[in-house]
Amino acid sequence: MDSAHKTAIIIRGTITAVLFLAGFAFPLIWIAAAFFAYTTYSAFPDPEPDTPENMYRPRQSTVTADNPDWREYFLTACESPAETAFLEAMINGYGLKPDNGILIAAGIEMDMQTEYKPYRLDFLINKWLVVEVDGAAWHSSSEAVERDGIRDEFFKAKGFSVLRIPAKTVFQTPTKAVDMVRAAIARGRPPQKVVVKSPPISVAKTFTNSAKSVGKFLDDLDAHVTKATAIDKAIGPAKQAFSTEKTVVDSAMKTARQAVDLEAQLSADPNLRKHFDATHAELEELIQSTKAKYVRDKPEAPTTITISPITRPESHPDSNINAAILLAYLNLTGDRARYFNDVRAQISNDPRLSSHVKEHLERLGCHAVWTEIEKRPQPFGIKSDLL
């Protein structure tokens, strides 16, 4: 940023401050203050674009090729047999050697288990090629295919290329897996965003440019409102469904813990159980007689809660808004996966809760919620939100 540009920003900032103070006496002046604040902000140069090079976090390691166990160090970092087989094939196919925590050879550098919020990548090659080794157990269902698609779109929007290699290919023909990587590298990285820097703004043109920015300010404000409205409309039903799921599950878990605690107390004191059973029988008889007296021909309607299934939102014609919607949906499904995994862990730690939770949910008509809890736990965190 040159001195003229800095001076123009200082002038706009000063005007903004003066108008803001004047607004305490004449509130309408705050509108002008808001406008000049926006033009001051817009005068700052655009930041460098997010690229794979400046956005990902590599693993830190000091292991070198001089260490006789360096292969074992990298192989033990793999999270599945398929990843291990792929890594061995790449080391042999390219002659990779360790260097500052990554594996390198002529024309290639490969990192693994790289954090890239909100995910973790299986492998990252040349800082732009994401390689995922897909096992059938985690990637064959329709839900997994959908989540993988959202994950891929996320990385492509950030400037990466994505290569998915089936686990069976790695096991049966490892050289073919290496050839798939060679072909992806040969195709080259996707085009990156180009920053077009604005020319310096002279002090004389500061007010002229500010006036011309009025239309842009209003357009940006309208676009922001439109984007927020579209996201809320697309994700709103899924957010409401997840909120209802949490409400009924939290209620079921609380009821289950109370039942388990009560059962433990009764088991520890036979005399207490005797009195409890007698009181419970009397109370149940009173409830039934009351129903027979006052309800009569009006059968009691069961209390049920309807929860709509969570589905991927429809595509939006605006690509930017569509990307924002997909990211919001991605975060929601990640939060949901973590929540249900936590519930499964609690039930696994105390299996006595299971029958009570199931009974409570089915009494509310939430059979699908119990089915979700019964599913096999999914690994989650940076990577598995959308595995």
C-alpha positions as CSV (number, residue, x, y, z in Angstrom):
1,M,0.0,0.0,0.0
2,D,1.6,3.3,-1.1
3,S,1.5,6.6,0.9
4,A,-1.3,8.1,-1.2
5,H,-3.5,5.1,-0.6
6,K,-2.7,5.3,3.2
7,T,-3.5,9.0,3.2
8,A,-6.8,8.5,1.5
9,I,-7.7,5.8,4.1
10,I,-6.7,8.2,7.0
11,I,-8.9,10.9,5.5
12,R,-11.9,8.6,5.2
13,G,-11.4,7.3,8.7
14,T,-11.2,10.8,10.1
15,I,-14.4,11.8,8.4
16,T,-16.1,8.6,9.8
17,A,-15.0,9.5,13.3
18,V,-16.3,13.1,13.0
19,L,-19.6,12.0,11.6
20,F,-20.0,9.4,14.3
21,L,-19.5,11.9,17.1
22,A,-21.9,14.4,15.3
23,G,-24.4,11.6,15.3
24,F,-25.0,11.9,19.0
25,A,-26.5,15.3,18.3
26,F,-28.1,14.5,15.0
27,P,-28.8,10.7,14.8
28,L,-29.4,10.8,11.1
29,I,-25.8,11.6,10.6
30,W,-24.9,8.1,11.7
31,I,-26.1,6.9,8.3
32,A,-23.4,8.9,6.6
33,A,-20.9,7.7,9.2
34,A,-21.8,4.1,8.4
35,F,-21.3,4.8,4.7
36,F,-17.9,6.4,5.2
37,A,-16.9,3.5,7.5
38,Y,-17.8,1.1,4.7
39,T,-15.8,3.1,2.1
40,T,-12.8,3.2,4.5
41,Y,-13.0,-0.6,4.9
42,S,-13.3,-1.1,1.1
43,A,-10.2,1.1,0.5
44,F,-8.0,-1.5,2.1
45,P,-6.3,-3.8,-0.5
46,D,-7.8,-7.3,-0.9
47,P,-5.9,-9.9,1.1
48,E,-4.0,-12.7,-0.7
49,P,-6.4,-15.4,-1.8
50,D,-6.7,-18.7,0.2
51,T,-4.6,-21.3,-1.6
52,P,-3.6,-24.8,-0.7
53,E,-0.1,-23.6,0.1
54,N,-1.1,-21.1,2.7
55,M,-4.1,-22.9,4.2
56,Y,-3.1,-26.4,5.2
57,R,-1.2,-27.5,8.3
58,P,1.4,-30.2,7.7
59,R,2.4,-32.6,10.4
60,Q,5.5,-31.8,12.3
61,S,8.4,-34.3,12.4
62,T,12.2,-34.4,12.5
63,V,12.6,-37.9,11.2
64,T,15.1,-38.3,8.4
65,A,16.3,-40.9,6.0
66,D,19.2,-41.6,8.3
67,N,16.8,-43.1,10.8
68,P,16.6,-46.9,10.0
69,D,13.0,-46.9,11.3
70,W,11.7,-44.0,9.3
71,R,9.4,-46.2,7.1
72,E,7.8,-47.6,10.3
73,Y,7.2,-44.1,11.6
74,F,5.2,-43.1,8.6
75,L,3.4,-46.4,8.2
76,T,2.2,-46.4,11.8
77,A,0.6,-43.0,11.2
78,C,-1.9,-44.6,8.7
79,E,-5.4,-45.2,10.0
80,S,-6.3,-48.3,8.0
81,P,-4.7,-51.3,6.3
82,A,-5.7,-49.7,2.9
83,E,-3.8,-46.5,3.7
84,T,-0.8,-48.5,4.8
85,A,-0.8,-50.5,1.6
86,F,-1.1,-47.3,-0.5
87,L,1.8,-45.6,1.4
88,E,4.0,-48.6,0.8
89,A,3.2,-48.6,-2.9
90,M,4.0,-44.9,-3.1
91,I,7.3,-45.3,-1.3
92,N,8.3,-48.1,-3.6
93,G,6.9,-46.6,-6.8
94,Y,8.5,-43.1,-6.3
95,G,11.4,-43.9,-4.1
96,L,10.1,-41.5,-1.5
97,K,12.4,-40.4,1.4
98,P,11.6,-38.4,4.5
99,D,12.4,-34.7,4.7
100,N,11.1,-32.3,7.4
101,G,8.1,-34.5,8.2
102,I,7.0,-35.2,4.6
103,L,8.1,-37.8,2.0
104,I,9.8,-36.4,-1.1
105,A,11.2,-37.6,-4.4
106,A,11.8,-36.1,-7.8
107,G,8.8,-34.0,-8.7
108,I,6.7,-35.0,-5.7
109,E,6.3,-34.3,-2.1
110,M,3.7,-36.1,0.0
111,D,2.3,-35.4,3.4
112,M,-0.2,-37.6,5.2
113,Q,-3.0,-37.2,7.9
114,T,-2.8,-33.4,7.2
115,E,-5.2,-31.2,9.2
116,Y,-7.3,-28.9,7.1
117,K,-10.2,-27.6,9.2
118,P,-12.8,-29.1,9.4
119,Y,-11.1,-32.2,8.0
120,R,-8.0,-34.4,8.0
121,L,-6.7,-35.6,4.7
122,D,-5.5,-39.2,4.1
123,F,-2.7,-37.9,1.8
124,L,-1.7,-34.5,0.3
125,I,0.6,-34.5,-2.7
126,N,2.4,-31.4,-3.9
127,K,0.2,-29.3,-1.6
128,W,-2.7,-29.4,-4.0
129,L,-3.7,-33.0,-4.7
130,V,-5.9,-34.6,-2.1
131,V,-5.7,-38.4,-2.2
132,E,-8.4,-40.4,-0.3
133,V,-8.2,-44.2,0.0
134,D,-11.8,-45.3,0.3
135,G,-12.7,-48.5,2.1
136,A,-16.0,-50.1,1.3
137,A,-17.0,-50.2,4.9
138,W,-17.1,-46.4,5.2
139,H,-17.8,-45.2,1.6
140,S,-20.3,-47.6,0.0
141,S,-23.6,-46.4,1.4
142,S,-25.6,-43.7,-0.2
143,E,-25.2,-41.5,2.8
144,A,-21.4,-41.9,2.6
145,V,-21.3,-41.2,-1.1
146,E,-23.3,-38.0,-0.5
147,R,-21.0,-36.9,2.3
148,D,-17.9,-37.7,0.2
149,G,-19.4,-35.5,-2.6
150,I,-19.9,-32.5,-0.2
151,R,-16.3,-33.0,1.1
152,D,-14.9,-33.1,-2.4
153,E,-16.8,-29.9,-3.4
154,F,-15.4,-28.2,-0.3
155,F,-11.8,-29.0,-1.3
156,K,-12.3,-28.2,-5.0
157,A,-13.7,-24.8,-4.0
158,K,-10.5,-24.2,-2.0
159,G,-8.2,-24.9,-5.0
160,F,-7.4,-28.5,-4.5
161,S,-7.8,-31.5,-6.8
162,V,-9.3,-34.7,-5.3
163,L,-8.4,-38.2,-6.2
164,R,-10.3,-41.1,-4.6
165,I,-8.7,-44.6,-4.9
166,P,-10.8,-47.6,-3.9
167,A,-9.2,-49.8,-1.2
168,K,-9.5,-52.9,-3.4
169,T,-7.4,-51.3,-6.1
170,V,-4.7,-50.6,-3.5
171,F,-4.7,-54.2,-2.2
172,Q,-5.1,-56.0,-5.6
173,T,-3.1,-53.8,-7.9
174,P,-1.0,-51.3,-5.9
175,T,1.0,-50.2,-9.0
176,K,-2.3,-49.1,-10.6
177,A,-3.0,-46.9,-7.5
178,V,0.4,-45.3,-8.1
179,D,-0.3,-44.8,-11.8
180,M,-3.6,-43.0,-10.8
181,V,-1.5,-40.6,-8.8
182,R,0.9,-40.1,-11.6
183,A,-2.0,-39.3,-14.0
184,A,-3.5,-36.8,-11.6
185,I,-0.2,-35.0,-11.2
186,A,0.3,-35.0,-15.0
187,R,-3.2,-33.3,-15.4
188,G,-1.9,-30.5,-13.3
189,R,-3.3,-28.5,-10.5
190,P,-6.6,-26.5,-11.0
191,P,-6.4,-22.8,-11.8
192,Q,-5.9,-20.6,-8.7
193,K,-7.5,-17.4,-7.8
194,V,-5.7,-14.3,-9.2
195,V,-5.6,-11.1,-7.2
196,V,-6.1,-8.0,-9.2
197,K,-4.6,-5.1,-7.2
198,S,-6.3,-1.8,-7.4
199,P,-4.2,1.2,-8.5
200,P,-3.3,3.7,-5.8
201,I,-6.0,6.1,-4.8
202,S,-5.1,9.8,-4.8
203,V,-6.3,12.1,-2.1
204,A,-8.1,14.2,-4.7
205,K,-10.2,11.3,-5.8
206,T,-11.1,10.1,-2.3
207,F,-14.5,11.8,-2.2
208,T,-15.3,11.0,-5.8
209,N,-14.6,7.3,-5.2
210,S,-16.6,7.4,-2.0
211,A,-19.7,8.6,-3.8
212,K,-19.3,6.0,-6.5
213,S,-19.2,3.3,-3.8
214,V,-22.7,4.0,-2.6
215,G,-24.2,1.7,-5.2
216,K,-21.7,-1.1,-4.3
217,F,-22.4,-0.7,-0.6
218,L,-26.1,-1.2,-1.2
219,D,-25.6,-4.0,-3.6
220,D,-23.2,-5.8,-1.1
221,L,-25.7,-5.3,1.7
222,D,-28.5,-6.8,-0.4
223,A,-26.3,-9.7,-1.5
224,H,-25.5,-10.4,2.1
225,V,-29.1,-10.4,3.2
226,T,-30.0,-12.6,0.2
227,K,-27.3,-15.1,1.0
228,A,-28.2,-15.3,4.7
229,T,-31.9,-15.8,3.8
230,A,-31.1,-18.5,1.3
231,I,-28.9,-20.4,3.8
232,D,-31.6,-20.2,6.5
233,K,-34.3,-21.4,4.1
234,A,-32.2,-24.3,2.9
235,I,-30.7,-25.4,6.2
236,G,-33.6,-24.3,8.5
237,P,-35.6,-27.6,8.3
238,A,-32.5,-29.7,9.0
239,K,-31.5,-27.5,11.9
240,Q,-35.0,-27.8,13.4
241,A,-34.9,-31.6,12.9
242,F,-31.5,-31.9,14.6
243,S,-32.7,-29.6,17.5
244,T,-35.7,-31.8,18.0
245,E,-33.6,-35.0,17.9
246,K,-31.3,-33.6,20.6
247,T,-34.3,-32.6,22.7
248,V,-35.9,-36.1,22.7
249,V,-32.6,-37.9,23.1
250,D,-31.5,-35.7,26.0
251,S,-34.9,-36.3,27.6
252,A,-34.5,-40.0,27.1
253,M,-31.0,-40.1,28.5
254,K,-32.1,-38.1,31.6
255,T,-35.1,-40.4,32.2
256,A,-32.8,-43.5,31.7
257,R,-30.3,-42.3,34.2
258,Q,-33.0,-41.6,36.7
259,A,-34.4,-45.1,36.2
260,V,-31.0,-46.7,36.5
261,D,-30.3,-44.8,39.7
262,L,-33.6,-45.7,41.2
263,E,-33.1,-49.4,40.3
264,A,-29.7,-49.3,42.0
265,Q,-31.2,-47.9,45.2
266,L,-34.0,-50.4,45.2
267,S,-31.6,-53.3,44.7
268,A,-29.5,-52.1,47.5
269,D,-32.4,-51.9,50.0
270,P,-35.0,-54.8,49.8
271,N,-37.2,-53.0,52.4
272,L,-37.2,-49.8,50.2
273,R,-38.2,-51.9,47.2
274,K,-41.1,-53.5,49.1
275,H,-42.5,-50.1,50.0
276,F,-41.8,-48.7,46.5
277,D,-43.6,-51.6,44.8
278,A,-46.6,-51.2,47.1
279,T,-46.8,-47.4,46.5
280,H,-46.4,-47.8,42.8
281,A,-49.2,-50.4,42.6
282,E,-51.5,-48.1,44.6
283,L,-50.6,-45.1,42.4
284,E,-51.2,-47.2,39.2
285,E,-54.6,-48.3,40.5
286,L,-55.5,-44.7,41.3
287,I,-54.5,-43.6,37.8
288,Q,-56.5,-46.3,36.1
289,S,-59.6,-45.7,38.2
290,T,-59.4,-41.9,37.5
291,K,-59.1,-42.6,33.8
292,A,-62.1,-44.9,33.9
293,K,-64.2,-42.3,35.8
294,Y,-63.3,-39.2,33.7
295,V,-62.0,-40.3,30.4
296,R,-64.5,-43.1,29.6
297,D,-65.2,-43.1,25.9
298,K,-62.3,-40.8,25.1
299,P,-59.2,-43.0,24.6
300,E,-56.0,-41.4,25.6
301,A,-54.1,-40.3,22.5
302,P,-50.4,-41.4,22.6
303,T,-47.9,-38.6,22.7
304,T,-45.8,-38.7,19.5
305,I,-43.2,-36.4,18.1
306,T,-42.6,-36.2,14.4
307,I,-39.1,-35.5,13.2
308,S,-38.5,-35.0,9.5
309,P,-35.4,-36.8,8.0
310,I,-32.3,-34.7,7.4
311,T,-31.6,-34.5,3.7
312,R,-29.1,-32.6,1.6
313,P,-30.5,-29.2,0.5
314,E,-31.3,-28.6,-3.1
315,S,-28.8,-26.9,-5.3
316,H,-29.0,-23.1,-5.5
317,P,-28.6,-21.5,-8.9
318,D,-26.0,-19.0,-7.5
319,S,-22.7,-20.9,-7.1
320,N,-21.4,-18.8,-4.2
321,I,-24.7,-19.2,-2.3
322,N,-24.7,-22.9,-3.1
323,A,-21.2,-23.3,-1.7
324,A,-22.2,-21.5,1.5
325,I,-25.3,-23.7,1.8
326,L,-23.2,-26.8,1.4
327,L,-20.7,-25.7,4.0
328,A,-23.5,-24.9,6.5
329,Y,-25.0,-28.4,5.8
330,L,-21.5,-29.9,6.2
331,N,-21.1,-28.3,9.6
332,L,-24.6,-29.4,10.7
333,T,-24.1,-33.0,9.7
334,G,-20.7,-33.0,11.4
335,D,-22.2,-31.7,14.7
336,R,-25.0,-34.3,14.4
337,A,-22.5,-37.1,13.9
338,R,-20.5,-36.0,16.9
339,Y,-23.6,-35.7,19.0
340,F,-24.8,-39.2,18.3
341,N,-21.4,-40.7,18.7
342,D,-21.3,-39.1,22.2
343,V,-24.7,-40.6,23.0
344,R,-23.5,-44.0,21.8
345,A,-20.4,-43.7,23.9
346,Q,-22.5,-42.9,27.0
347,I,-24.7,-45.9,26.4
348,S,-21.7,-48.1,25.7
349,N,-20.1,-47.1,29.0
350,D,-23.4,-47.9,30.9
351,P,-25.4,-50.6,28.9
352,R,-28.2,-50.3,31.5
353,L,-29.3,-47.1,29.9
354,S,-30.0,-48.8,26.5
355,S,-33.4,-50.3,27.3
356,H,-34.7,-47.2,29.0
357,V,-33.6,-44.9,26.2
358,K,-35.1,-47.2,23.6
359,E,-38.4,-47.4,25.5
360,H,-38.6,-43.7,26.0
361,L,-37.9,-42.9,22.3
362,E,-40.3,-45.5,21.0
363,R,-43.0,-44.3,23.3
364,L,-42.6,-40.9,21.7
365,G,-42.8,-42.4,18.2
366,C,-39.2,-41.6,17.5
367,H,-38.2,-45.0,16.2
368,A,-35.8,-43.5,13.6
369,V,-33.9,-41.7,16.4
370,W,-33.3,-45.0,18.2
371,T,-32.3,-46.6,14.9
372,E,-29.7,-43.8,14.5
373,I,-28.3,-44.5,17.9
374,E,-28.0,-48.2,17.2
375,K,-25.8,-47.5,14.1
376,R,-22.2,-48.4,14.2
377,P,-20.2,-45.5,15.8
378,Q,-18.5,-43.3,13.2
379,P,-15.0,-41.9,13.7
380,F,-15.3,-38.2,13.8
381,G,-13.2,-35.1,14.1
382,I,-11.4,-33.2,11.5
383,K,-11.6,-35.9,8.8
384,S,-14.7,-38.0,9.4
385,D,-17.3,-35.3,9.6
386,L,-18.0,-36.2,6.0
387,L,-16.4,-39.5,5.5
